[in-house]
Amino acid sequence: MTPYPTRSTALDHAAHRSGLPSPLDQKILWDLEQRFWTGDTESVRATMANNAIMIVPYPPGILEGDTIWHGAKRRGGWQSIIMAERRATECGDVVILSYRATAEKPDQPLYRVLCASTYLSDAGGWLRLSHQQTLMA
């Protein structure tokens, strides 16, 4: 017996039954994502899981849990954000948002990244489990 599922059972896996979140959930999630960029640290912190992971261009790199908040004021404070090519995929209680972001801060060049955030529906609300950014050349 192999430790990996065969092709026929792999097709029955829950990940193959993904779809779109409801319009209401999409609105809530995209609003949370907007606040992630432009909101204050405390409101953003309230929507992230305690053991969340953030991957941002180096430095700072891979951040986890409380290390996300060290220097958050320096990294945050975006004046505006445009999120284009938005996609939302739902599988059970998990939603992944992906998009192309152009963010702006006073006296700094535009920040252009590809992003993905993973949210979990838990206890009647949404919590961000992870956020990843890749610089666009």
MDTraj code that builds the backbone (N, CA, C; nanometers):
import mdtraj as md
import numpy as np

residues = "MET THR PRO TYR PRO THR ARG SER THR ALA LEU ASP HIS ALA ALA HIS ARG SER GLY LEU PRO SER PRO LEU ASP GLN LYS ILE LEU TRP ASP LEU GLU GLN ARG PHE TRP THR GLY ASP THR GLU SER VAL ARG ALA THR MET ALA ASN ASN ALA ILE MET ILE VAL PRO TYR PRO PRO GLY ILE LEU GLU GLY ASP THR ILE TRP HIS GLY ALA LYS ARG ARG GLY GLY TRP GLN SER ILE ILE MET ALA GLU ARG ARG ALA THR GLU CYS GLY ASP VAL VAL ILE LEU SER TYR ARG ALA THR ALA GLU LYS PRO ASP GLN PRO LEU TYR ARG VAL LEU CYS ALA SER THR TYR LEU SER ASP ALA GLY GLY TRP LEU ARG LEU SER HIS GLN GLN THR LEU MET ALA".split()
xyz = np.array([
    [0.0840, -0.1178, 0.0000],
    [0.0000, 0.0000, 0.0000],
    [0.0887, 0.1244, 0.0000],
    [0.0612, 0.2166, -0.0915],
    [0.1408, 0.3388, -0.0991],
    [0.0852, 0.4444, -0.0033],
    [0.1721, 0.5316, 0.0493],
    [0.1251, 0.6350, 0.1420],
    [0.0530, 0.7488, 0.0699],
    [0.0570, 0.7494, -0.0617],
    [-0.0056, 0.8562, -0.1393],
    [-0.1337, 0.8059, -0.2044],
    [-0.2347, 0.8920, -0.2138],
    [-0.3597, 0.8460, -0.2762],
    [-0.3401, 0.8220, -0.4252],
    [-0.4173, 0.7290, -0.4759],
    [-0.4142, 0.7049, -0.6199],
    [-0.4910, 0.8159, -0.6893],
    [-0.4790, 0.8253, -0.8176],
    [-0.5442, 0.9321, -0.8952],
    [-0.6953, 0.9317, -0.8744],
    [-0.7573, 0.8159, -0.8682],
    [-0.9029, 0.8107, -0.8542],
    [-0.9485, 0.8666, -0.7194],
    [-0.8768, 0.8384, -0.6098],
    [-0.9165, 0.8929, -0.4806],
    [-0.8750, 1.0382, -0.4668],
    [-0.7685, 1.0790, -0.5346],
    [-0.7248, 1.2186, -0.5283],
    [-0.8326, 1.3109, -0.5848],
    [-0.9065, 1.2665, -0.6834],
    [-1.0122, 1.3484, -0.7425],
    [-1.1267, 1.3725, -0.6448],
    [-1.1394, 1.2855, -0.5451],
    [-1.2439, 1.3022, -0.4444],
    [-1.2024, 1.3965, -0.3322],
    [-1.0805, 1.4418, -0.3336],
    [-1.0275, 1.5283, -0.2289],
    [-1.1055, 1.6602, -0.2242],
    [-1.1257, 1.7133, -0.1044],
    [-1.2027, 1.8368, -0.0855],
    [-1.1457, 1.9538, -0.1649],
    [-1.0143, 1.9570, -0.1850],
    [-0.9526, 2.0679, -0.2582],
    [-1.0011, 2.0754, -0.4031],
    [-1.0505, 1.9654, -0.4555],
    [-1.1018, 1.9642, -0.5925],
    [-1.2457, 2.0147, -0.6006],
    [-1.3049, 2.0444, -0.4856],
    [-1.4424, 2.0932, -0.4828],
    [-1.4466, 2.2408, -0.4432],
    [-1.3486, 2.3169, -0.4862],
    [-1.3443, 2.4586, -0.4511],
    [-1.4387, 2.5374, -0.5410],
    [-1.4701, 2.6575, -0.4970],
    [-1.5600, 2.7436, -0.5728],
    [-1.5391, 2.8883, -0.5317],
    [-1.6418, 2.9668, -0.5514],
    [-1.6362, 3.1085, -0.5166],
    [-1.7052, 3.1334, -0.3837],
    [-1.6511, 3.2241, -0.3022],
    [-1.7234, 3.2637, -0.1820],
    [-1.8506, 3.3392, -0.2207],
    [-1.9460, 3.3473, -0.1297],
    [-2.0687, 3.4220, -0.1562],
    [-2.0345, 3.5683, -0.1826],
    [-2.1226, 3.6410, -0.2527],
    [-2.0969, 3.7841, -0.2746],
    [-2.0761, 3.8614, -0.1435],
    [-2.1519, 3.8285, -0.0386],
    [-2.1347, 3.8968, 0.0891],
    [-1.9971, 3.8667, 0.1488],
    [-1.9562, 3.7390, 0.1482],
    [-1.8239, 3.7040, 0.1998],
    [-1.7134, 3.7708, 0.1178],
    [-1.7301, 3.7763, -0.0139],
    [-1.6296, 3.8438, -0.0959],
    [-1.6175, 3.9910, -0.0571],
    [-1.7305, 4.0580, -0.0358],
    [-1.7254, 4.1992, 0.0038],
    [-1.6535, 4.2153, 0.1369],
    [-1.6873, 4.1319, 0.2332],
    [-1.6235, 4.1378, 0.3656],
    [-1.4730, 4.1147, 0.3532],
    [-1.4340, 4.0119, 0.2790],
    [-1.2928, 3.9772, 0.2672],
    [-1.2126, 4.0850, 0.1942],
    [-1.2675, 4.1395, 0.0854],
    [-1.1947, 4.2448, 0.0140],
    [-1.1869, 4.3717, 0.0986],
    [-1.2887, 4.3993, 0.1796],
    [-1.2814, 4.5131, 0.2730],
    [-1.1719, 4.4891, 0.3772],
    [-1.1636, 4.3677, 0.4310],
    [-1.0568, 4.3345, 0.5255],
    [-0.9193, 4.3515, 0.4605],
    [-0.9094, 4.3077, 0.3378],
    [-0.7811, 4.3173, 0.2672],
    [-0.7427, 4.4639, 0.2442],
    [-0.8394, 4.5475, 0.2108],
    [-0.8152, 4.6913, 0.1937],
    [-0.7645, 4.7517, 0.3250],
    [-0.8301, 4.7170, 0.4362],
    [-0.7884, 4.7687, 0.5679],
    [-0.6516, 4.7162, 0.6095],
    [-0.6172, 4.5961, 0.5615],
    [-0.4853, 4.5400, 0.5889],
    [-0.3764, 4.6365, 0.5416],
    [-0.3989, 4.7005, 0.4292],
    [-0.3016, 4.7935, 0.3719],
    [-0.3119, 4.9335, 0.4329],
    [-0.4334, 4.9818, 0.4533],
    [-0.4507, 5.1230, 0.4881],
    [-0.4962, 5.1466, 0.6318],
    [-0.5308, 5.0415, 0.7046],
    [-0.5823, 5.0570, 0.8408],
    [-0.4724, 5.0703, 0.9438],
    [-0.5144, 5.0970, 1.0663],
    [-0.4176, 5.1063, 1.1756],
    [-0.3780, 4.9660, 1.2213],
    [-0.2630, 4.9581, 1.2854],
    [-0.2052, 4.8297, 1.3245],
    [-0.2984, 4.7473, 1.4125],
    [-0.3650, 4.8104, 1.5080],
    [-0.4500, 4.7354, 1.6006],
    [-0.5713, 4.6729, 1.5322],
    [-0.6338, 4.7443, 1.4384],
    [-0.7490, 4.6854, 1.3702],
    [-0.7055, 4.5715, 1.2790],
    [-0.5884, 4.5851, 1.2185],
    [-0.5361, 4.4783, 1.1340],
    [-0.5001, 4.3570, 1.2200],
    [-0.4383, 4.3821, 1.3332],
    [-0.3981, 4.2740, 1.4230],
    [-0.5190, 4.1926, 1.4696],
    [-0.6318, 4.2591, 1.4882],
    [-0.7530, 4.1914, 1.5351],
    [-0.8079, 4.0933, 1.4316],
    [-0.7688, 4.1083, 1.3049],
    [-0.8198, 4.0202, 1.2003],
    [-0.7175, 3.9146, 1.1573],
    [-0.6053, 3.9046, 1.2290],
    [-0.5039, 3.8045, 1.1957],
    [-0.4971, 3.6980, 1.3042],
    [-0.4795, 3.5752, 1.2620],
    [-0.4609, 3.4649, 1.3562],
    [-0.3323, 3.4880, 1.4354],
    [-0.3293, 3.4407, 1.5594],
    [-0.2112, 3.4586, 1.6440],
    [-0.0853, 3.3990, 1.5829],
    [-0.0996, 3.2899, 1.5102],
    [0.0154, 3.2225, 1.4510],
    [0.0250, 3.2466, 1.3003],
    [-0.0271, 3.3610, 1.2541],
    [-0.0256, 3.3926, 1.1113],
    [0.1175, 3.4011, 1.0583],
    [0.1304, 3.3845, 0.9279],
    [0.2589, 3.3945, 0.8595],
    [0.2472, 3.5007, 0.7516],
    [0.3491, 3.5857, 0.7448],
    [0.3563, 3.6886, 0.6418],
    [0.4898, 3.6755, 0.5700],
    [0.4858, 3.6763, 0.4386],
    [0.6080, 3.6716, 0.3587],
    [0.6096, 3.7979, 0.2744],
    [0.7067, 3.8844, 0.3032],
    [0.7186, 4.0118, 0.2318],
    [0.8606, 4.0225, 0.1780],
    [0.8784, 4.1036, 0.0724],
    [1.0124, 4.1147, 0.0136],
    [1.1181, 4.1464, 0.1199],
    [1.2335, 4.0844, 0.1032],
    [1.3423, 4.0967, 0.2001],
    [1.4036, 4.2360, 0.1941],
    [1.4435, 4.2978, 0.3061],
    [1.3970, 4.2612, 0.4373],
    [1.2548, 4.3077, 0.4580],
    [1.1784, 4.2525, 0.5416],
    [1.2094, 4.1638, 0.6516],
    [1.1984, 4.0156, 0.6202],
    [1.1345, 3.9707, 0.5107],
    [1.1326, 3.8282, 0.4794],
    [1.0135, 3.7538, 0.5353],
    [1.0387, 3.6424, 0.6017],
    [0.9327, 3.5573, 0.6570],
    [0.9079, 3.5969, 0.8019],
    [0.7844, 3.6336, 0.8305],
    [0.7461, 3.6756, 0.9652],
    [0.6358, 3.5841, 1.0148],
    [0.6365, 3.5574, 1.1456],
    [0.5357, 3.4683, 1.2031],
    [0.4931, 3.5206, 1.3389],
    [0.3636, 3.5069, 1.3679],
    [0.3113, 3.5451, 1.4986],
    [0.3417, 3.6896, 1.5336],
    [0.3922, 3.7110, 1.6536],
    [0.4188, 3.8465, 1.7016],
    [0.5280, 3.9188, 1.6244],
    [0.6169, 3.8475, 1.5563],
    [0.7223, 3.9164, 1.4803],
    [0.6648, 3.9982, 1.3657],
    [0.5425, 3.9688, 1.3252],
    [0.4763, 4.0479, 1.2206],
    [0.4633, 4.1929, 1.2647],
    [0.4418, 4.2126, 1.3926],
    [0.4105, 4.3469, 1.4416],
    [0.5324, 4.4302, 1.4758],
    [0.6505, 4.3697, 1.4834],
    [0.7731, 4.4462, 1.5052],
    [0.8033, 4.5238, 1.3772],
    [0.8020, 4.6522, 1.3840],
    [0.8272, 4.7351, 1.2669],
    [0.7074, 4.7508, 1.1765],
    [0.5884, 4.7071, 1.2204],
    [0.4686, 4.7162, 1.1360],
    [0.4362, 4.8613, 1.1009],
    [0.4568, 4.9523, 1.1927],
    [0.4286, 5.0931, 1.1638],
    [0.5199, 5.1454, 1.0538],
    [0.6441, 5.0989, 1.0530],
    [0.7392, 5.1416, 0.9501],
    [0.7000, 5.0856, 0.8129],
    [0.6555, 4.9576, 0.8092],
    [0.6184, 4.8950, 0.6822],
    [0.4800, 4.9368, 0.6359],
    [0.3913, 4.9671, 0.7311],
    [0.2526, 5.0001, 0.6981],
    [0.2357, 5.1462, 0.6625],
    [0.1153, 5.1939, 0.6877],
    [0.0884, 5.3344, 0.6620],
    [0.0675, 5.3697, 0.5165],
    [0.0148, 5.2752, 0.4400],
    [-0.0088, 5.3017, 0.2996],
    [-0.1231, 5.4011, 0.2871],
    [-0.1027, 5.4990, 0.2052],
    [-0.2024, 5.6038, 0.1829],
    [-0.3183, 5.5515, 0.0984],
    [-0.2835, 5.4728, -0.0027],
    [-0.3867, 5.4165, -0.0894],
    [-0.3378, 5.2853, -0.1477],
    [-0.4337, 5.2062, -0.1923],
    [-0.4037, 5.0758, -0.2531],
    [-0.5022, 5.0513, -0.3660],
    [-0.4511, 5.0033, -0.4765],
    [-0.5358, 4.9573, -0.5866],
    [-0.5112, 4.8076, -0.5991],
    [-0.6187, 4.7297, -0.5928],
    [-0.6083, 4.5854, -0.6053],
    [-0.6747, 4.5441, -0.7366],
    [-0.5942, 4.5013, -0.8326],
    [-0.6434, 4.4629, -0.9648],
    [-0.6333, 4.3115, -0.9811],
    [-0.6991, 4.2617, -1.0837],
    [-0.6976, 4.1176, -1.1145],
    [-0.7344, 4.0345, -0.9920],
    [-0.8376, 4.0771, -0.9226],
    [-0.8820, 4.0098, -0.7998],
    [-0.9387, 3.8719, -0.8295],
    [-0.8987, 3.7783, -0.7454],
    [-0.9535, 3.6430, -0.7518],
    [-0.9804, 3.5952, -0.6103],
    [-1.0873, 3.5201, -0.5943],
    [-1.1214, 3.4625, -0.4642],
    [-1.1616, 3.3168, -0.4862],
    [-1.0995, 3.2278, -0.4121],
    [-1.1287, 3.0854, -0.4216],
    [-1.1614, 3.0331, -0.2823],
    [-1.2720, 2.9597, -0.2728],
    [-1.3162, 2.9063, -0.1446],
    [-1.3108, 2.7550, -0.1472],
    [-1.2648, 2.6993, -0.0369],
    [-1.2672, 2.5543, -0.0190],
    [-1.3004, 2.5296, 0.1270],
    [-1.4235, 2.4923, 0.1539],
    [-1.4679, 2.4739, 0.2920],
    [-1.4681, 2.6059, 0.3660],
    [-1.3964, 2.6112, 0.4766],
    [-1.3895, 2.7319, 0.5593],
    [-1.2706, 2.8199, 0.5252],
    [-1.2023, 2.7918, 0.4141],
    [-1.0827, 2.8665, 0.3754],
    [-1.1077, 2.9400, 0.2445],
    [-1.0639, 3.0681, 0.2405],
    [-1.0705, 3.1468, 0.1176],
    [-0.9317, 3.2032, 0.0905],
    [-0.8893, 3.1937, -0.0346],
    [-0.7632, 3.2537, -0.0777],
    [-0.7963, 3.3689, -0.1709],
    [-0.7455, 3.4872, -0.1368],
    [-0.7567, 3.6043, -0.2229],
    [-0.6225, 3.6230, -0.2933],
    [-0.6270, 3.6498, -0.4224],
    [-0.5032, 3.6817, -0.4944],
    [-0.5307, 3.8033, -0.5812],
    [-0.4267, 3.8879, -0.5960],
    [-0.4451, 4.0132, -0.6682],
    [-0.3110, 4.0784, -0.6974],
    [-0.3166, 4.1773, -0.7848],
    [-0.2027, 4.2616, -0.8180],
    [-0.2247, 4.3932, -0.7431],
    [-0.1278, 4.4338, -0.6594],
    [-0.1440, 4.5544, -0.5782],
    [-0.0489, 4.6646, -0.6231],
    [-0.1012, 4.7853, -0.6216],
    [-0.0200, 4.9053, -0.6379],
    [-0.0521, 4.9928, -0.5187],
    [0.0472, 5.0112, -0.4303],
    [0.0271, 5.0857, -0.3066],
    [0.1101, 5.2135, -0.3107],
    [0.0606, 5.3129, -0.2366],
    [0.1253, 5.4432, -0.2387],
    [0.1443, 5.4966, -0.0975],
    [0.2645, 5.5530, -0.0745],
    [0.2988, 5.6233, 0.0491],
    [0.3524, 5.7599, 0.0092],
    [0.3329, 5.8582, 0.0961],
    [0.3902, 5.9896, 0.0652],
    [0.5429, 5.9814, 0.0483],
    [0.5929, 6.0509, -0.0505],
    [0.7375, 6.0636, -0.0736],
    [0.8088, 5.9315, -0.1008],
    [0.7368, 5.8317, -0.1515],
    [0.7995, 5.7049, -0.1869],
    [0.7485, 5.6611, -0.3233],
    [0.8301, 5.5831, -0.3971],
    [0.7820, 5.5322, -0.5259],
    [0.6659, 5.4354, -0.5052],
    [0.5849, 5.4171, -0.6091],
    [0.4757, 5.3206, -0.6019],
    [0.5321, 5.1820, -0.5709],
    [0.4589, 5.1086, -0.4908],
    [0.4968, 4.9730, -0.4501],
    [0.4061, 4.8780, -0.5266],
    [0.4645, 4.7962, -0.6134],
    [0.3873, 4.7048, -0.6974],
    [0.4239, 4.5607, -0.6633],
    [0.3214, 4.4847, -0.6227],
    [0.3433, 4.3463, -0.5808],
    [0.2275, 4.2571, -0.6245],
    [0.2563, 4.1293, -0.6372],
    [0.1542, 4.0262, -0.6505],
    [0.1301, 3.9730, -0.5105],
    [0.0033, 3.9552, -0.4723],
    [-0.0298, 3.9183, -0.3348],
    [-0.1235, 3.7990, -0.3293],
    [-0.1147, 3.7289, -0.2179],
    [-0.2104, 3.6236, -0.1847],
    [-0.2311, 3.6257, -0.0340],
    [-0.3568, 3.6229, 0.0076],
    [-0.3916, 3.6146, 0.1489],
    [-0.4854, 3.4969, 0.1682],
    [-0.4641, 3.4250, 0.2770],
    [-0.5483, 3.3105, 0.3102],
    [-0.6265, 3.3429, 0.4365],
    [-0.7580, 3.3246, 0.4290],
    [-0.8477, 3.3530, 0.5412],
    [-0.9193, 3.2258, 0.5836],
    [-0.9475, 3.2175, 0.7135],
    [-1.0241, 3.1077, 0.7703],
    [-1.1512, 3.1638, 0.8327],
    [-1.2653, 3.1047, 0.7993],
    [-1.3915, 3.1403, 0.8637],
    [-1.3970, 3.0650, 0.9954],
    [-1.3972, 3.1418, 1.1064],
    [-1.3893, 3.0784, 1.2372],
    [-1.4667, 3.1613, 1.3387],
    [-1.5515, 3.0975, 1.4164],
    [-1.6275, 3.1629, 1.5235],
    [-1.7055, 3.2836, 1.4729],
    [-1.7636, 3.2711, 1.3546],
    [-1.8488, 3.3766, 1.3011],
    [-1.7763, 3.4928, 1.2360],
    [-1.6463, 3.4826, 1.2161],
    [-1.5706, 3.5901, 1.1524],
    [-1.4579, 3.5332, 1.0680],
    [-1.3853, 3.6217, 1.0025],
    [-1.2746, 3.5815, 0.9167],
    [-1.1427, 3.6203, 0.9821],
    [-1.0466, 3.5290, 0.9807],
    [-0.9117, 3.5547, 1.0307],
    [-0.8117, 3.5276, 0.9195],
    [-0.7171, 3.6175, 0.9053],
    [-0.6110, 3.5990, 0.8052],
    [-0.5088, 3.5011, 0.8633],
    [-0.4809, 3.3943, 0.7884],
    [-0.3810, 3.2956, 0.8284],
    [-0.2448, 3.3276, 0.7688],
    [-0.2469, 3.3829, 0.6462],
    [-0.1199, 3.4133, 0.5803],
    [-0.1389, 3.5250, 0.4790],
    [-0.0274, 3.5914, 0.4526],
    [-0.0236, 3.6942, 0.3479],
    [0.1142, 3.6869, 0.2850],
    [0.1194, 3.6910, 0.1531],
    [0.2455, 3.6812, 0.0799],
    [0.2502, 3.7891, -0.0270],
    [0.3670, 3.8510, -0.0444],
    [0.3863, 3.9533, -0.1481],
    [0.5096, 3.9192, -0.2294],
    [0.4985, 3.9343, -0.3622],
    [0.6107, 3.9166, -0.4527],
    [0.6263, 4.0448, -0.5323],
    [0.7449, 4.1066, -0.5251],
    [0.7702, 4.2288, -0.6000],
    [0.7560, 4.2051, -0.7491],
    [0.6975, 4.3015, -0.8174],
    [0.6886, 4.2958, -0.9622],
    [0.8033, 4.3769, -1.0180],
    [0.8672, 4.3220, -1.1202],
    [0.9825, 4.3898, -1.1802],
    [0.9396, 4.5092, -1.2619],
])
top = md.Topology()
chain = top.add_chain()
for i, resn in enumerate(residues, 1):
    res = top.add_residue(resn, chain, resSeq=i)
    for name in ("N", "CA", "C"):
        top.add_atom(name, md.element.get_by_symbol(name[0]), res)
traj = md.Trajectory(xyz[None], top)
